[in-house]
Structures are given as C-alpha cells and as structure tokens.
C-alpha cells in the first residue's frame, strides 16, 4: 500500500462524490463503499502548479509541484481562484487537496454506487462547506453540464492517481 500524501484535484473529488464513492463534509472525506467504508480522512487544501502566466521564466521553481495553501501563505504568495501570485510571478494552478495515499487508493478501487433513494447522498458541496445534499448519478463518460476540458482534467487526475498508487506501493 502506498504511503504519504497525494494530490487529488477538486474535479476528481467531485466525480467520486457524484459516483457515490465518498462524502465530503468540511475538509473531511469519508469513504461510502468498498473495503474502507466508514473511514474518514482529512483533506489539506493545496494547488498544483501548471504554467507560468504569460510564459515567463519560473524563478521560484514551482512548476509541476504541489504546495499546500498554508505553505504558500507562509511564502508570501496569494492564491486567487486558479492562480497564485508569488512576488512578480503569476502561475496558473489546479485546485485540490493533499490526502493520505490510503484514502486515494480506497476511493479509486471502490465500486461506484448510486445514492439510496430519499436518503442522504454524497456531498454536493466542495470541502469547506457545511451540509451535504443528494447528487444525481451521472454517466462517468461526460457528465451533463461539465465542460470538456474539466472532464479531461478529471480523467488525467484519475490516471495520475492510479499511476502514483501503482508505482509508490
């Protein structure tokens, strides 16, 4: 089993919630199905650095790295939506969370289940929110209303999570 923390994008967490694999309440992810059913894991807000805005050089050497938001604040960086500004350099980032590798492994391997009719379903809100609400099951290929690039990012994130789990075990 893989150890340590892995980055999970917000899009991937949303997909797992829609599939009934997890529930999100605040910054806690709880497994709803599979061997880890009932286990809960803390999520630490983080970002993955994708590009330097404007194609400039990367004097901070942050590209392709993941940093928790708390660490970015300590560095004097400002995170706004899908961007982080550190000094005079602006970066495009992907929002997500650091979570224990065991949680990612359990969520990836868990079967997809639809929420029980009339019962509480997986969290519709993003981590940091309060109550959860039922989420209708959506076809995993391309959920309705999800932009194509977001769906591609989700598939890439899930493939990356699977790769990391296979190679860090």
N, C-alpha and C positions, 0 to 999 in steps of 0.2 A: 504494500500500500504506500502511496506517495505521502511525503511529509512536508510540512511547511505551509506557506501561504501561496495561493494562486490568485491571479486577477480574473474576475468574472465581469463581463460587461453588463451594463444595465439592460441592454436588449436581450441578452441571454437569460438573465434573471426573469425578465418579463415573460419570455417564452416558456420557461419552466413553470412559472405561476399559471400561465394560460393552459398548460398541459396537465395541471393538477399534480405536479411533482413536488412543489414547495408552496409554503405560505410565507408571506413577508409581513411582519409587524414591526414597525420601527426599524432598527438596524439588526433585526434578528431573522434568520432564515430557518424555517422548520421544515423537515422532510415529511411529506404526507404519505409516501408509498415506498415500497421496497424494503430491503434489509435495515436501512437506517430510519425507518418510520418512527416519528416521535422525537427524534434528535433535533436539537436546535444549535445553531452556530451564529456567532457574532459576525457582522459584516463591518469592515472598516472602509469608509469612503476613500476612493483612490481614483487616479486617472492614468491612462496610458498615453504617452506622448507619440503622436503620429507624424506631424510635419511642423516645420518652422514656417510661420505665416510669411508670405512674400518670398519664400525660397532662400532666405538669408542663411548664413552660417549658424551653427549651433555651438556657441561658446560655452554653454553650460553642460554640454554632452548629455542631454536628456532624451534625445530621440530613441524610440524603441524601448524606453524604460517605463516602469510603473512606479509612481510615488503616491503615498498616502496624502490626503489633503492636509492633515496636521503637519506633516513634514514640509509641505510646500509653504504653509503659513510661516513656519519657523525660518525658512529660507528667504522670506520676504516676497514670495510670489502671490499673485492674485488670480484666483480661479473664478471665471465667469462663464457659465453655460459650457460650451465646448471649446473654450480657450483658457490658456494660462499665460499670464504675463510675468516674466521674471526679468527685472531690470529693463533693458530696452528691447528685449526679445519676446515676441508673441508666438505661442505654439498652439496648434490645433491638437485637441486631445479627445480621447474617448472616455466617457464617464463610466464608472464601475465601482467595484469593491474588491478588497482583499478578503479572502475567506480560506479557512483550512482546506487543504487538499482533500482530506477525507470527505468533506461536505460536497466538494465538486464531483468526486468520484461517485458518491452515492446518488447525487442528483442526475448525473449523466447516465448511470446504469439503471435508474429507477424506471419502471414501466409508466407509460402515460395513462392517466386516468381522468375521467370526466368528474366534475364535482357532483356530489349527491344532489338530487332534485330537492329544492326547498331548503337544503342545509347550507352551512357556510362553505364557501368555495375558497380557492386560493386568493391571496391578496391582490386586489386590483391596483392598490396604491404602490408607489415606489417606497423603498426603505426610507425611514424617517417619517412616514405618515402614520396615521393612527389606525383606525378600524379597517377591517378588510371587507370586501364585497365579493359576491359571486362573479366569476368571469366565464362567459360562454366559451365552450370548446371551439377552437378554430383549427382548420386544416393546417398542419405544420408546413406545408409547402410554401404558401404565401398567404398569411392571414389577411383578411379583409381590412383595408384601410392602412396597411403597413407599407410605407414606401419601399420600392425595390432595393434601394441602397441600404436601408436599415435591415432588410431581410438578408441581404448578402453579408452584412456585418455580423448578424446573428449566426449565420452558418459558419463564417470564418472563426468567430469566437468559440463556437462549439467544437469545431475541428481542432483549434488550438488547445482547448481544454483536454480533449481526448488525447492529442499528441503528448502534452505535458504529463498526463497521467500514465500513459504507456511508457514514457521514457524516463520518468523520475521515480518509478517504483523500485 
